[in-house]
């Protein structure tokens, strides 16, 4: 059976739309960070910046939007959480929160995929 790129592209669009429903004003950078953390649990801000080709302050702003603190007086989306896992306690490692995991699982459900 030939690979159908049109169906694959449509499915990706559906996942993006489902995630965007969490906040219609979510930036593409915040979405990229959310998807990166979903694919790479425990990643650091530095690792995200390198992988996504962004500067650290821009990643930090996207993370703030996705965590509880938010930015510019707006409440955060509470989709990410962080833990200090290095021996010095200086590096934040990011994970999907329960709310973030639920959102991603709902977005992926039609394809039969879920996050653990």
C-alpha positions as CSV (number, residue, x, y, z in Angstrom):
1,X,0.0,0.0,0.0
2,X,1.6,3.4,-1.0
3,X,2.3,5.9,1.7
4,X,-0.4,8.6,1.6
5,X,1.3,12.0,2.5
6,X,-2.0,13.8,2.2
7,X,-3.6,11.7,5.0
8,X,-0.5,12.2,7.1
9,X,-0.5,15.9,6.6
10,X,-4.2,16.1,7.5
11,X,-3.6,14.1,10.7
12,X,-0.8,16.5,11.7
13,X,-3.1,19.5,11.1
14,X,-5.8,17.8,13.3
15,X,-3.3,17.3,16.1
16,X,-2.2,21.0,15.9
17,X,-5.8,22.2,15.9
18,X,-6.6,20.0,19.0
19,X,-3.6,21.4,20.9
20,X,-4.4,25.0,19.8
21,X,-7.8,24.6,21.4
22,X,-6.0,24.8,24.8
23,X,-5.4,28.5,24.0
24,X,-6.2,30.0,20.7
25,X,-3.4,32.6,21.2
26,X,-0.7,30.0,21.8
27,X,2.3,31.0,19.7
28,X,4.0,28.6,17.2
29,X,7.1,28.8,19.4
30,X,5.1,27.6,22.5
31,X,3.6,24.8,20.4
32,X,7.0,23.8,19.3
33,X,8.2,23.7,22.9
34,X,5.2,21.7,23.9
35,X,5.7,19.1,21.2
36,X,9.4,18.9,21.9
37,X,8.9,18.3,25.6
38,X,6.3,15.6,24.7
39,X,8.8,13.9,22.5
40,X,11.8,14.5,24.8
41,X,10.6,14.3,28.5
42,X,13.2,15.7,30.9
43,X,14.8,18.0,28.4
44,X,16.5,21.2,29.6
45,X,15.9,24.7,28.2
46,X,19.4,24.7,26.7
47,X,18.6,21.5,24.9
48,X,15.3,22.8,23.6
49,X,17.0,26.0,22.4
50,X,19.6,24.1,20.5
51,X,17.1,21.6,19.0
52,X,14.6,24.2,18.0
53,X,17.2,26.8,16.7
54,X,16.0,29.4,19.1
55,X,17.7,31.7,21.6
56,X,17.4,30.8,25.3
57,X,15.3,33.8,26.3
58,X,12.7,33.0,23.7
59,X,12.5,29.4,24.9
60,X,12.2,30.7,28.5
61,X,9.2,32.9,27.5
62,X,7.5,30.0,25.7
63,X,8.1,27.8,28.8
64,X,6.6,30.5,31.0
65,X,3.5,30.5,28.9
66,X,3.2,26.7,29.1
67,X,3.8,26.6,32.9
68,X,1.8,28.1,35.7
69,X,3.5,31.5,35.8
70,X,2.5,32.8,32.4
71,X,3.8,36.2,31.0
72,X,2.6,39.8,30.8
73,X,0.0,39.3,33.6
74,X,-1.6,36.4,31.9
75,X,-2.0,33.1,33.7
76,X,0.1,30.2,32.3
77,X,-1.5,27.2,30.6
78,X,-0.2,24.7,33.2
79,X,0.8,22.2,30.4
80,X,4.5,21.9,31.6
81,X,6.2,21.3,34.9
82,X,9.8,21.3,35.8
83,X,12.0,19.3,38.2
84,X,15.6,19.8,39.3
85,X,17.3,16.5,38.6
86,X,21.0,17.4,38.4
87,X,23.2,17.0,41.5
88,X,23.6,20.8,41.8
89,X,19.9,21.6,41.5
90,X,20.6,24.3,38.8
91,X,19.2,22.8,35.7
92,X,15.5,22.6,35.2
93,X,14.2,19.5,33.4
94,X,10.8,19.9,31.7
95,X,8.0,17.4,31.5
96,X,4.4,17.5,30.5
97,X,2.1,18.1,33.4
98,X,-0.9,15.9,34.0
99,X,-3.0,18.6,32.1
100,X,-0.4,18.7,29.3
101,X,-0.3,14.9,29.0
102,X,-4.1,14.8,28.9
103,X,-4.2,17.4,26.2
104,X,-1.6,15.6,24.0
105,X,-3.4,12.3,24.5
106,X,-6.7,13.8,23.4
107,X,-5.0,15.3,20.4
108,X,-3.4,12.0,19.4
109,X,-6.3,9.7,20.2
110,X,-7.9,9.7,16.7
111,X,-4.7,8.2,15.4
112,X,-4.6,5.5,18.0
113,X,-1.5,6.8,19.7
114,X,-1.1,8.0,23.3
115,X,1.7,9.2,25.5
116,X,2.5,7.1,28.5
